[in-house]
Amino acid sequence: MNNNEPPILEVRNVSIRFGGVAALTKVSLSIWPGEVVALVGDNGAGKSTLVKTISGIQSPDEGEILVSGTPLSLKSPHDANAAGIQTVYQDLAICDNLDTVQNLFLGREYYHPWYKGRRLDRARMEARAKEVLANLDVKIRDINVPANSLSGGQRQSVAICRSILTDPRVVLLDEPTAALGVAQRKQVLNLIERLRAQGRAVIVISHDLGDVQQVADRVVVLRLGNKVAEVSRGKYTREELVSAITGMISNEEMAARSRNEGAAHV
Ligand SMILES: Nc1ncnc2c1ncn2[C@@H]1O[C@H](COP(=O)(O)OP(=O)(O)OP(=O)(O)O)[C@@H](O)[C@H]1O
């Protein structure tokens, strides 16, 4: 991380209300290229709302989103994609009856330029698919079989590979290891580390604090729509994180502990 550079993505004092519910209250968050930031919090803490805001699905009532220091108005997922932000949602949107290549290029298929009618350029898509999978060290034995024969980890990997086809600078992952077994979970965590090694900024929502401790350079804790803590890798214990999530530890106390340990804090 180079703190002299503006963050690749900055959420600045974002607030969102749904009727009487304050889903987010003046939440700020910055991320630099080559960083993994985990977003944690109990159910209803505001994680999804924050991700939707960054993804252009939900407009903030107050506050700003800046990309490389420039404030942007993200009014749709298309705006977010154009700004280099891609999101992989929990449902993955992988079609079981389509193979890996078809899933990777869904809605962005390559066509032969010289045919009068539209004719898919399967060879070019296959070549690019192999390249993308190899780049992220994703192993799928046969990219021509329907996705219903893939494991949960492979499906998640295909969804992540699809998100990076456009070479985004920021990748948001919503619960990427939920419902995965040990080996598949490791596979996905490795994939996140490779995204980081490629210099992308990765924001991961996770309820799994073991995964968070393993993969995140920083952890941002939300509680009831407020950012209550922000701690760096190795500067917190699992118990402190749980306390911050559940409200057993005050914001000030968590911040003071982080300060004492030299971590980033709220
Ligand atoms: N479209 C909506 N309309 C009304 N209230 C909403 C809407 N979306 C979210 N909320 C409320 O905003 C708050 C934050 O919800 P959000 O889904 O962002 O939390 P979360 O941290 O992602 O929770 P979970 O881990 O359960 O997914 C909750 O109180 C939720 O009920």
The ligand as a Gaussian input file, in Angstrom:
#p B3LYP/6-31G(d) Opt

LIG

0 1
 N      -34.239000      -2.428000       0.741000
 C      -34.359000      -2.281000       2.065000
 N      -35.485000      -1.794000       2.622000
 C      -35.605000      -1.637000       3.946000
 N      -34.620000      -1.927000       4.827000
 C      -33.481000      -2.428000       4.339000
 C      -33.276000      -2.624000       2.933000
 N      -32.032000      -3.130000       2.742000
 C      -31.481000      -3.229000       3.967000
 N      -32.326000      -2.819000       4.917000
 C      -32.067000      -2.748000       6.365000
 O      -30.820000      -2.099000       6.524000
 C      -30.071000      -2.727000       7.562000
 C      -28.731000      -3.209000       7.004000
 O      -28.976000      -4.332000       6.150000
 P      -27.841000      -5.078000       5.330000
 O      -28.517000      -6.103000       4.474000
 O      -26.982000      -4.091000       4.661000
 O      -27.029000      -5.808000       6.508000
 P      -25.914000      -6.944000       6.376000
 O      -24.833000      -6.547000       7.306000
 O      -25.561000      -7.187000       4.973000
 O      -26.690000      -8.198000       6.972000
 P      -26.585000      -9.765000       6.565000
 O      -25.277000     -10.262000       7.105000
 O      -27.763000     -10.353000       7.290000
 O      -26.704000      -9.861000       5.081000
 C      -30.943000      -3.823000       8.137000
 O      -31.614000      -3.325000       9.252000
 C      -31.893000      -4.128000       6.992000
 O      -33.111000      -4.623000       7.482000

